[in-house]
Amino acid sequence: MSLEQSLEFCRADECLEVTPKNVRIRKVLLDANERAKARSRAKNA
């Protein structure tokens, strides 16, 4: 994917890592338990 395509594909809980050779999409919170807690907090707020 190009940078532009990756930006369109990326969700709110993800970020892009850009290096000279790669563009990667990854979760902001890498731990699945932390992601679940963050979703729960956002839902209750």
N, C-alpha and C positions, 0 to 999 in steps of 0.2 A: 504494500500500500504506500501511496505517496503521503507526504505530510498533510496535505489538504484532505485527502480521503480519511486519514486517521483522525483528524480533528472532527470531521463529520460523524464518524463512527463511534467516537469516544463518549461514554456516559458521564454523568455528574460525579460518580464515585471512582472514576478512573483518571489517570493522567498519562501524558506522553513523555517518554524518555527519548531524546533525540541525541544521537551520536553521529560522528562523521559517516559511519557505514550503515547505521540502523535507525529505524523509527519503531519504538515499541510502545504498545498500550499495556498499562499495568494498573492494578488497583492502588488507590491511595493508601488504604489500610490493608496491609498484606495478610494479617492474621484474620482468619475467618470468624473467630469469636469476637474480635474487636469490631469487625464489620457488622455483625449481628447486634452488638450493643449500640453502635452508632445509628443503625436503622431504627432500633427501638426508641432511642432518645429522640430522634427526628420525628417519629410517629407521635410521641407523647407531647411534643412541643407545639 
